[in-house]
Amino acid sequence: MLIPLAKITGIESPTLLDRATPNFFAFSWQERAQLAARRGAPIIDSTLSLAINAEYGRTQNQLHIHISCLRPDVCHTLDQLKPQLSSRWQAEKVLQHRYWVRALTLPELTQQSCFYTRGG
């Protein structure tokens, strides 16, 4: 889990739209090796996920990004969605829950925070 040292309430925080705010998604992805180290074996990137709880799903009012392996059923569902995913956020239902999902390349992840809009 990645938690900023600065107080940022969550994905609804205007702080995330400031270009001076660190790229927390990229930092989280860079730390995926920690999971492999704890497991004692490599983990295929396509089985990993970064996720942020919505305001209603948090128990503490602090932004945090989950870095975790996907369950096989979730991985299968996302594999089925891949052909229709793009660089735009879209609402999708995964195992009876609504999520905002998008596809992005590693360069896209590292060049710009996922929270920015193209014109923002």
Secondary structure, DSSP 8 states (H G I E B T S, - for coil): -B--SS----TT-GGGGSTTS--HHHHHHHTTHHHHHHHTS---GGGEEEEE--GGG-SSSS--EEEEE--HHHHHHHHHHGGG--SS-EEEEETTEEEEE----HHHHHHS-TT--TT-
